[in-house]
Amino acid sequence: MKNETMYFENNKLKLIDQRKLPLQIEYFSCKNYHDAEFAISEMVVRGAPAIGAAAAYGFYLAALEFAGLPEEELEKELKKAADKLIAARPTAVNLSWAVEQLLDLALANLNKSEEELLAILKDKADQIADSDRKINKKMAENGNKLIKENAVILTHCNAGSLATVDYGTALGVIREAHFTKKNIKVFADETRPRLQGARLTAFELMEEGIDVTLIADSTAATLIRDGKIDYIITGADRIAANGDTANKIGTFMLSELAKNFAVPFYVAAPLSTIDRKLASGSLIEIEERDSEEITQIEGVQIAPENVKVYNPAFDITPAENIDAIITEKGIVKNPDKKSIAELFQV
Ligand SMILES: CSC[C@H]1O[C@H](OP(=O)(O)O)[C@H](O)[C@@H]1O
């Protein structure tokens, strides 16, 4: 993608402001961890791997701020920063997965000099960001093995470069199919209410020269029924140990349509999105967001004032609806507790 999702320079985290895409390309500057917490909760940056990497750099900004404190105070401040960053959004496991790694490293090295501690933490944050690029490319190569020539793919929300540090997960598979000249076409759900498909996926795919058609979310069912879709590929925010998957609201509905009309339904996600501590999807916390996301579009009121709203940002797709989970380590067909566990065997 032409514009980096994020970069770290001069002790600031720079995030492309995804609230303003595609009409404006602006970078939001995080000077401290509070800025990073704000950027995650307000979706300046969004997408499981992207918020994980952003939070890792956010924790490093906290270490920069507090590194000179006495050990006991430093520990207290870093634990507070970790808690606040993790609380910014509850569903994507990559957030806590990333922050906990840096917190553990910090607590194990509090007795080191300021310079040594900061170098250890910056190296870890860079490693999380750099490995995301490599992991997504490997995942894309694996997923591309499932894609036939001239395929038509439906995707939901944005699981692209803008949801990761680079290349994307579901859109990584789509990029790989495009770059290996499979002549694929894509239908992108606009993805109410935050319109990640309309604003981000359409933007990314058009930039790459990939044939993309934007549709209202409710159009997908007719395309699926009429045999117009060869595969549905989405990202994920948290995958439970049995393969149940949390992803953008509307994903479960697509999986039911896919099952009913025998369309392969694939989830593309890195191993860091799998939460083996949770036995099933019923244990995944689903973020509920402000009602204005539903009652307003770009700040324009479109529903009666004070109307009741229910705005879950994600839903759970049961493992039995998922034909394959595509990861950097390989493809898990008909995922279940056993096949997910085998992903983690050395
Ligand atoms: C590659 S993770 C992308 C994942 O995150 C999105 O949610 P949000 O835009 O609210 O962060 C959506 O669930 C995507 O599939």
The ligand as an ORCA input file, in Angstrom:
! r2SCAN-3c Opt
* xyz 0 1
  C      -7.080     -8.179     10.293
  S      -8.096     -7.810     11.629
  C      -9.368     -6.963     10.814
  C     -10.661     -7.025     11.562
  O     -10.792     -5.892     12.439
  C     -11.963     -5.200     12.047
  O     -12.620     -4.601     13.124
  P     -12.400     -3.026     13.441
  O     -12.394     -2.311     12.126
  O     -13.577     -2.690     14.326
  O     -11.078     -2.960     14.177
  C     -12.819     -6.269     11.417
  O     -13.395     -7.129     12.376
  C     -11.790     -6.953     10.580
  O     -12.119     -8.205     10.077
*
